[in-house]
């Protein structure tokens, strides 16, 4: 890949960040960014680095959500034994944090990309 052949298109990069908000419609929040990243990473300057950040964040969110729902299931099961009530307030707070992580960082990432800056996603595990 030759660096000088790449075009600058921060609107496409911003769109990739904003497309994560489609998480509320199911798996589209990870599918659309993957499609945008894989189809444009060799044509748009900085698309690859932003795409990797977005995908790492989405995989991290998926992992955190999976752990949350497992703990929620265990807590719901333990409520039959009056122990699960102790975990419910903590899981409520964790659930709110997850919802905020689904909404706020993609918006901040899109805004940063539109200003030609890179956004480092919070709590993101590096897979790529």
Buried (B, 14 or more C-beta within 10 A) or exposed (E): EEEEEBEEBBEBBBBBBBBBBBBEEEEBBBEBBBEBBEEBBEEBBBBBEBBBBBBBBBBBBBEBBEEBEEBBEBBEEBBEEEEBEEBBEEBEEBBEEBEEBBBEBBBBBBBBBBEEEEBEBEEBEEEE
